[in-house]
Amino acid sequence: MNPIREDYVVYVHDGDKQVGAVRHVSKDGIRVYVENAGDFEVPMSAVRDVTDDKVTLDCGKLAMDLREAIGHAHQGEDPRIP
């Protein structure tokens, strides 16, 4: 797997929209900012892939509060704007 860097965009494995951005990287995990919810700690075991400046997470390995935040990440957006 490629190294993770701050500011990489974050996706979940079954989604096509960005759900956040990497804020910090440590040997144990990454801190991810999710819009409308704030920062969350994600263990490296939940990282499925790292390619082309994006991190893909395995949703099944994420804490419930983070999964809920991801579900609401785009809630305030106007659906008419692509």
N, CA, C and O atoms as a Tinker XYZ file with bonds, in Angstrom:
   328  protein
     1  N      0.846000   -1.178000    0.000000    73     2
     2  CA     0.000000    0.000000    0.000000    64     1     3
     3  C      0.890000    1.240000    0.000000    63     2     4     5
     4  O      1.936000    1.269000    0.648000    81     3
     5  N      0.463000    2.251000   -0.729000    73     3     6
     6  CA     1.204000    3.510000   -0.780000    64     5     7
     7  C      1.104000    4.248000    0.553000    63     6     8     9
     8  O      0.154000    4.038000    1.307000    81     7
     9  N      2.073000    5.104000    0.846000    73     7    10
    10  CA     1.987000    5.889000    2.084000    64     9    11
    11  C      0.831000    6.888000    2.027000    63    10    12    13
    12  O      0.480000    7.394000    0.961000    81    11
    13  N      0.252000    7.159000    3.187000    73    11    14
    14  CA    -0.843000    8.125000    3.299000    64    13    15
    15  C     -0.244000    9.467000    3.691000    63    14    16    17
    16  O      0.671000    9.538000    4.511000    81    15
    17  N     -0.771000   10.523000    3.098000    73    15    18
    18  CA    -0.306000   11.869000    3.405000    64    17    19
    19  C     -1.499000   12.736000    3.818000    63    18    20    21
    20  O     -2.644000   12.480000    3.447000    81    19
    21  N     -1.184000   13.766000    4.596000    73    19    22
    22  CA    -2.215000   14.729000    4.976000    64    21    23
    23  C     -2.820000   15.345000    3.718000    63    22    24    25
    24  O     -2.140000   15.498000    2.704000    81    23
    25  N     -4.081000   15.691000    3.790000    73    23    26
    26  CA    -4.875000   16.293000    2.718000    64    25    27
    27  C     -5.343000   15.316000    1.643000    63    26    28    29
    28  O     -6.022000   15.730000    0.703000    81    27
    29  N     -4.999000   14.025000    1.752000    73    27    30
    30  CA    -5.570000   13.055000    0.822000    64    29    31
    31  C     -7.077000   13.025000    1.046000    63    30    32    33
    32  O     -7.541000   13.188000    2.175000    81    31
    33  N     -7.833000   12.820000   -0.009000    73    31    34
    34  CA    -9.279000   12.715000    0.119000    64    33    35
    35  C     -9.632000   11.307000    0.587000    63    34    36    37
    36  O     -8.892000   10.355000    0.338000    81    35
    37  N    -10.769000   11.188000    1.268000    73    35    38
    38  CA   -11.177000    9.919000    1.856000    64    37    39
    39  C    -12.525000    9.489000    1.287000    63    38    40    41
    40  O    -13.460000   10.282000    1.180000    81    39
    41  N    -12.595000    8.217000    0.928000    73    39    42
    42  CA   -13.811000    7.585000    0.421000    64    41    43
    43  C    -14.069000    6.327000    1.235000    63    42    44    45
    44  O    -13.171000    5.830000    1.915000    81    43
    45  N    -15.293000    5.808000    1.169000    73    43    46
    46  CA   -15.558000    4.472000    1.697000    64    45    47
    47  C    -15.643000    3.539000    0.498000    63    46    48    49
    48  O    -15.959000    3.972000   -0.610000    81    47
    49  N    -15.361000    2.263000    0.718000    73    47    50
    50  CA   -15.214000    1.318000   -0.383000    64    49    51
    51  C    -16.455000    1.170000   -1.252000    63    50    52    53
    52  O    -16.332000    0.775000   -2.412000    81    51
    53  N    -17.630000    1.468000   -0.745000    73    51    54
    54  CA   -18.841000    1.284000   -1.537000    64    53    55
    55  C    -19.480000    2.611000   -1.950000    63    54    56    57
    56  O    -20.644000    2.645000   -2.350000    81    55
    57  N    -18.718000    3.700000   -1.853000    73    55    58
    58  CA   -19.262000    5.008000   -2.209000    64    57    59
    59  C    -18.458000    5.669000   -3.306000    63    58    60    61
    60  O    -17.298000    5.331000   -3.539000    81    59
    61  N    -19.094000    6.623000   -3.979000    73    59    62
    62  CA   -18.396000    7.319000   -5.056000    64    61    63
    63  C    -18.153000    8.789000   -4.734000    63    62    64    65
    64  O    -17.544000    9.504000   -5.530000    81    63
    65  N    -18.628000    9.252000   -3.561000    73    63    66
    66  CA   -18.412000   10.634000   -3.155000    64    65    67
    67  C    -17.359000   10.708000   -2.059000    63    66    68    69
    68  O    -17.262000    9.829000   -1.203000    81    67
    69  N    -16.581000   11.770000   -2.106000    73    67    70
    70  CA   -15.612000   12.035000   -1.049000    64    69    71
    71  C    -16.359000   12.222000    0.264000    63    70    72    73
    72  O    -17.369000   12.925000    0.317000    81    71
    73  N    -15.858000   11.590000    1.329000    73    71    74
    74  CA   -16.511000   11.727000    2.634000    64    73    75
    75  C    -15.678000   12.511000    3.625000    63    74    76    77
    76  O    -16.161000   12.855000    4.704000    81    75
    77  N    -14.431000   12.799000    3.275000    73    75    78
    78  CA   -13.587000   13.538000    4.199000    64    77    79
    79  C    -12.196000   13.762000    3.651000    63    78    80    81
    80  O    -11.926000   13.569000    2.466000    81    79
    81  N    -11.310000   14.180000    4.564000    73    79    82
    82  CA    -9.921000   14.440000    4.206000    64    81    83
    83  C     -9.023000   14.037000    5.364000    63    82    84    85
    84  O     -9.405000   14.150000    6.529000    81    83
    85  N     -7.836000   13.570000    5.038000    73    83    86
    86  CA    -6.866000   13.173000    6.055000    64    85    87
    87  C     -6.276000   14.428000    6.690000    63    86    88    89
    88  O     -5.780000   15.310000    5.988000    81    87
    89  N     -6.332000   14.506000    8.020000    73    87    90
    90  CA    -5.781000   15.640000    8.761000    64    89    91
    91  C     -4.418000   15.330000    9.352000    63    90    92    93
    92  O     -3.551000   16.199000    9.439000    81    91
    93  N     -4.236000   14.054000    9.767000    73    91    94
    94  CA    -2.991000   13.671000   10.432000    64    93    95
    95  C     -2.753000   12.181000   10.198000    63    94    96    97
    96  O     -3.692000   11.391000   10.097000    81    95
    97  N     -1.472000   11.821000   10.116000    73    95    98
    98  CA    -1.094000   10.424000    9.915000    64    97    99
    99  C     -0.130000   10.015000   11.017000    63    98   100   101
   100  O      0.826000   10.733000   11.310000    81    99
   101  N     -0.380000    8.851000   11.631000    73    99   102
   102  CA     0.538000    8.286000   12.611000    64   101   103
   103  C      0.747000    6.813000   12.263000    63   102   104   105
   104  O      0.126000    6.297000   11.333000    81   103
   105  N      1.603000    6.152000   12.994000    73   103   106
   106  CA     1.856000    4.731000   12.704000    64   105   107
   107  C      0.648000    3.859000   13.013000    63   106   108   109
   108  O      0.510000    2.775000   12.447000    81   107
   109  N     -0.228000    4.315000   13.903000    73   107   110
   110  CA    -1.384000    3.531000   14.318000    64   109   111
   111  C     -2.651000    3.825000   13.528000    63   110   112   113
   112  O     -3.566000    3.002000   13.499000    81   111
   113  N     -2.717000    4.988000   12.888000    73   111   114
   114  CA    -3.938000    5.332000   12.179000    64   113   115
   115  C     -3.891000    6.712000   11.571000    63   114   116   117
   116  O     -2.836000    7.341000   11.488000    81   115
   117  N     -5.043000    7.168000   11.150000    73   115   118
   118  CA    -5.162000    8.494000   10.547000    64   117   119
   119  C     -6.309000    9.243000   11.223000    63   118   120   121
   120  O     -7.255000    8.636000   11.725000    81   119
   121  N     -6.207000   10.563000   11.224000    73   119   122
   122  CA    -7.296000   11.410000   11.691000    64   121   123
   123  C     -7.965000   11.955000   10.446000    63   122   124   125
   124  O     -7.318000   12.556000    9.589000    81   123
   125  N     -9.277000   11.736000   10.353000    73   123   126
   126  CA   -10.045000   12.128000    9.179000    64   125   127
   127  C    -11.061000   13.192000    9.572000    63   126   128   129
   128  O    -11.788000   13.037000   10.553000    81   127
   129  N    -11.104000   14.266000    8.805000    73   127   130
   130  CA   -12.126000   15.292000    8.990000    64   129   131
   131  C    -13.314000   14.945000    8.101000    63   130   132   133
   132  O    -13.161000   14.730000    6.899000    81   131
   133  N    -14.495000   14.892000    8.703000    73   131   134
   134  CA   -15.740000   14.657000    7.967000    64   133   135
   135  C    -16.573000   15.925000    8.072000    63   134   136   137
   136  O    -16.830000   16.423000    9.168000    81   135
   137  N    -16.993000   16.442000    6.925000    73   135   138
   138  CA   -17.781000   17.680000    6.905000    64   137   139
   139  C    -19.051000   17.518000    7.737000    63   138   140   141
   140  O    -19.703000   16.474000    7.702000    81   139
   141  N    -19.381000   18.540000    8.466000    73   139   142
   142  CA   -20.552000   18.594000    9.341000    64   141   143
   143  C    -20.405000   17.748000   10.609000    63   142   144   145
   144  O    -21.359000   17.636000   11.380000    81   143
   145  N    -19.223000   17.148000   10.843000    73   143   146
   146  CA   -19.083000   16.280000   12.017000    64   145   147
   147  C    -17.754000   16.430000   12.752000    63   146   148   149
   148  O    -17.689000   16.148000   13.948000    81   147
   149  N    -16.700000   16.861000   12.077000    73   147   150
   150  CA   -15.413000   17.035000   12.741000    64   149   151
   151  C    -14.423000   15.927000   12.465000    63   150   152   153
   152  O    -14.506000   15.227000   11.456000    81   151
   153  N    -13.465000   15.780000   13.400000    73   151   154
   154  CA   -12.362000   14.830000   13.240000    64   153   155
   155  C    -12.667000   13.488000   13.894000    63   154   156   157
   156  O    -13.322000   13.420000   14.934000    81   155
   157  N    -12.175000   12.415000   13.258000    73   155   158
   158  CA   -12.339000   11.057000   13.762000    64   157   159
   159  C    -11.023000   10.305000   13.604000    63   158   160   161
   160  O    -10.318000   10.469000   12.609000    81   159
   161  N    -10.705000    9.486000   14.587000    73   159   162
   162  CA    -9.528000    8.639000   14.517000    64   161   163
   163  C     -9.904000    7.331000   13.820000    63   162   164   165
   164  O    -10.901000    6.698000   14.165000    81   163
   165  N     -9.105000    6.940000   12.847000    73   163   166
   166  CA    -9.364000    5.728000   12.078000    64   165   167
   167  C     -8.144000    4.821000   12.181000    63   166   168   169
   168  O     -7.042000    5.254000   11.845000    81   167
   169  N     -8.301000    3.583000   12.631000    73   167   170
   170  CA    -7.158000    2.676000   12.711000    64   169   171
   171  C     -6.691000    2.257000   11.317000    63   170   172   173
   172  O     -7.491000    2.197000   10.382000    81   171
   173  N     -5.420000    1.973000   11.183000    73   171   174
   174  CA    -4.874000    1.540000    9.897000    64   173   175
   175  C     -5.569000    0.269000    9.393000    63   174   176   177
   176  O     -5.631000    0.034000    8.186000    81   175
   177  N     -6.082000   -0.537000   10.302000    73   175   178
   178  CA    -6.764000   -1.767000    9.893000    64   177   179
   179  C     -8.040000   -1.478000    9.098000    63   178   180   181
   180  O     -8.545000   -2.366000    8.411000    81   179
   181  N     -8.565000   -0.258000    9.178000    73   179   182
   182  CA    -9.774000    0.115000    8.430000    64   181   183
   183  C     -9.454000    0.721000    7.068000    63   182   184   185
   184  O    -10.366000    1.005000    6.292000    81   183
   185  N     -8.174000    0.923000    6.768000    73   183   186
   186  CA    -7.774000    1.467000    5.470000    64   185   187
   187  C     -7.712000    0.318000    4.472000    63   186   188   189
   188  O     -6.948000   -0.633000    4.641000    81   187
   189  N     -8.520000    0.424000    3.443000    73   187   190
   190  CA    -8.588000   -0.645000    2.441000    64   189   191
   191  C     -7.573000   -0.432000    1.326000    63   190   192   193
   192  O     -6.956000   -1.388000    0.855000    81   191
   193  N     -7.396000    0.832000    0.896000    73   191   194
   194  CA    -6.510000    1.099000   -0.236000    64   193   195
   195  C     -6.053000    2.553000   -0.203000    63   194   196   197
   196  O     -6.735000    3.419000    0.345000    81   195
   197  N     -4.894000    2.805000   -0.796000    73   195   198
   198  CA    -4.365000    4.163000   -0.955000    64   197   199
   199  C     -3.813000    4.266000   -2.367000    63   198   200   201
   200  O     -2.809000    3.635000   -2.697000    81   199
   201  N     -4.475000    5.068000   -3.201000    73   199   202
   202  CA    -4.022000    5.271000   -4.575000    64   201   203
   203  C     -4.403000    6.664000   -5.040000    63   202   204   205
   204  O     -5.427000    7.211000   -4.633000    81   203
   205  N     -3.564000    7.231000   -5.899000    73   203   206
   206  CA    -3.868000    8.517000   -6.538000    64   205   207
   207  C     -4.348000    9.588000   -5.562000    63   206   208   209
   208  O     -5.361000   10.242000   -5.811000    81   207
   209  N     -3.643000    9.768000   -4.473000    73   207   210
   210  CA    -3.959000   10.802000   -3.479000    64   209   211
   211  C     -5.321000   10.619000   -2.827000    63   210   212   213
   212  O     -5.932000   11.591000   -2.382000    81   211
   213  N     -5.801000    9.383000   -2.767000    73   211   214
   214  CA    -7.057000    9.131000   -2.065000    64   213   215
   215  C     -6.942000    7.872000   -1.217000    63   214   216   217
   216  O     -6.237000    6.921000   -1.555000    81   215
   217  N     -7.661000    7.908000   -0.104000    73   215   218
   218  CA    -7.686000    6.804000    0.847000    64   217   219
   219  C     -9.083000    6.193000    0.808000    63   218   220   221
   220  O    -10.084000    6.903000    0.904000    81   219
   221  N     -9.139000    4.880000    0.668000    73   219   222
   222  CA   -10.424000    4.187000    0.674000    64   221   223
   223  C    -10.523000    3.384000    1.961000    63   222   224   225
   224  O     -9.639000    2.589000    2.280000    81   223
   225  N    -11.618000    3.602000    2.703000    73   223   226
   226  CA   -11.832000    2.933000    3.980000    64   225   227
   227  C    -12.817000    1.778000    3.837000    63   226   228   229
   228  O    -13.702000    1.802000    2.981000    81   227
   229  N    -12.651000    0.777000    4.679000    73   227   230
   230  CA   -13.589000   -0.339000    4.763000    64   229   231
   231  C    -14.655000    0.056000    5.782000    63   230   232   233
   232  O    -14.387000    0.070000    6.984000    81   231
   233  N    -15.842000    0.373000    5.320000    73   231   234
   234  CA   -16.908000    0.885000    6.178000    64   233   235
   235  C    -17.244000   -0.077000    7.311000    63   234   236   237
   236  O    -17.597000    0.362000    8.405000    81   235
   237  N    -17.142000   -1.365000    7.070000    73   235   238
   238  CA   -17.453000   -2.361000    8.087000    64   237   239
   239  C    -16.495000   -2.361000    9.258000    63   238   240   241
   240  O    -16.800000   -2.939000   10.302000    81   239
   241  N    -15.344000   -1.728000    9.110000    73   239   242
   242  CA   -14.342000   -1.682000   10.175000    64   241   243
   243  C    -14.296000   -0.333000   10.890000    63   242   244   245
   244  O    -13.412000   -0.093000   11.713000    81   243
   245  N    -15.246000    0.545000   10.576000    73   243   246
   246  CA   -15.270000    1.881000   11.176000    64   245   247
   247  C    -16.195000    1.901000   12.386000    63   246   248   249
   248  O    -17.155000    1.133000   12.462000    81   247
   249  N    -15.897000    2.784000   13.326000    73   247   250
   250  CA   -16.748000    2.970000   14.498000    64   249   251
   251  C    -18.114000    3.494000   14.055000    63   250   252   253
   252  O    -18.233000    4.193000   13.048000    81   251
   253  N    -19.133000    3.143000   14.823000    73   251   254
   254  CA   -20.501000    3.530000   14.471000    64   253   255
   255  C    -20.667000    5.041000   14.352000    63   254   256   257
   256  O    -21.368000    5.508000   13.454000    81   255
   257  N    -20.036000    5.823000   15.241000    73   255   258
   258  CA   -20.192000    7.280000   15.152000    64   257   259
   259  C    -19.606000    7.840000   13.865000    63   258   260   261
   260  O    -20.139000    8.799000   13.306000    81   259
   261  N    -18.517000    7.251000   13.391000    73   259   262
   262  CA   -17.927000    7.695000   12.133000    64   261   263
   263  C    -18.823000    7.289000   10.962000    63   262   264   265
   264  O    -19.001000    8.072000   10.028000    81   263
   265  N    -19.379000    6.103000   10.995000    73   263   266
   266  CA   -20.292000    5.677000    9.919000    64   265   267
   267  C    -21.513000    6.603000    9.841000    63   266   268   269
   268  O    -21.966000    6.953000    8.752000    81   267
   269  N    -22.030000    6.987000   10.992000    73   267   270
   270  CA   -23.171000    7.910000   11.006000    64   269   271
   271  C    -22.775000    9.271000   10.446000    63   270   272   273
   272  O    -23.535000    9.874000    9.688000    81   271
   273  N    -21.591000    9.759000   10.814000    73   271   274
   274  CA   -21.107000   11.048000   10.303000    64   273   275
   275  C    -20.938000   11.000000    8.788000    63   274   276   277
   276  O    -21.284000   11.958000    8.097000    81   275
   277  N    -20.413000    9.904000    8.272000    73   275   278
   278  CA   -20.243000    9.753000    6.827000    64   277   279
   279  C    -21.599000    9.793000    6.135000    63   278   280   281
   280  O    -21.729000   10.362000    5.051000    81   279
   281  N    -22.599000    9.194000    6.754000    73   279   282
   282  CA   -23.934000    9.196000    6.178000    64   281   283
   283  C    -24.554000   10.575000    6.072000    63   282   284   285
   284  O    -25.456000   10.792000    5.264000    81   283
   285  N    -24.075000   11.513000    6.887000    73   283   286
   286  CA   -24.611000   12.874000    6.884000    64   285   287
   287  C    -23.638000   13.896000    6.285000    63   286   288   289
   288  O    -23.917000   15.094000    6.313000    81   287
   289  N    -22.525000   13.450000    5.756000    73   287   290
   290  CA   -21.474000   14.364000    5.291000    64   289   291
   291  C    -21.941000   15.321000    4.199000    63   290   292   293
   292  O    -21.457000   16.450000    4.124000    81   291
   293  N    -22.865000   14.892000    3.361000    73   291   294
   294  CA   -23.310000   15.734000    2.244000    64   293   295
   295  C    -24.737000   16.236000    2.431000    63   294   296   297
   296  O    -25.364000   16.696000    1.477000    81   295
   297  N    -25.244000   16.152000    3.638000    73   295   298
   298  CA   -26.631000   16.477000    3.923000    64   297   299
   299  C    -26.999000   17.926000    3.600000    63   298   300   301
   300  O    -28.115000   18.179000    3.149000    81   299
   301  N    -26.110000   18.865000    3.815000    73   299   302
   302  CA   -26.419000   20.271000    3.592000    64   301   303
   303  C    -26.236000   20.743000    2.166000    63   302   304   305
   304  O    -26.451000   21.921000    1.880000    81   303
   305  N    -25.844000   19.854000    1.258000    73   303   306
   306  CA   -25.580000   20.252000   -0.120000    64   305   307
   307  C    -26.869000   20.354000   -0.926000    63   306   308   309
   308  O    -27.843000   19.650000   -0.660000    81   307
   309  N    -26.857000   21.228000   -1.901000    73   307   310
   310  CA   -27.979000   21.371000   -2.813000    64   309   311
   311  C    -27.890000   20.254000   -3.854000    63   310   312   313
   312  O    -26.912000   20.209000   -4.600000    81   311
   313  N    -28.873000   19.352000   -3.933000    73   311   314
   314  CA   -28.796000   18.230000   -4.858000    64   313   315
   315  C    -28.838000   18.635000   -6.319000    63   314   316   317
   316  O    -28.536000   17.819000   -7.190000    81   315
   317  N    -29.203000   19.867000   -6.606000    73   315   318
   318  CA   -29.245000   20.333000   -8.005000    64   317   319
   319  C    -27.875000   20.748000   -8.505000    63   318   320   321
   320  O    -27.687000   20.959000   -9.703000    81   319
   321  N    -26.911000   20.866000   -7.591000    73   319   322
   322  CA   -25.555000   21.267000   -7.974000    64   321   323
   323  C    -24.689000   20.020000   -8.033000    63   322   324   325
   324  O    -24.513000   19.344000   -7.020000    81   323
   325  N    -24.142000   19.701000   -9.211000    73   323   326
   326  CA   -23.327000   18.467000   -9.329000    64   325   327
   327  C    -22.010000   18.531000   -8.607000    63   326   328
   328  O    -21.244000   17.567000   -8.632000    81   327
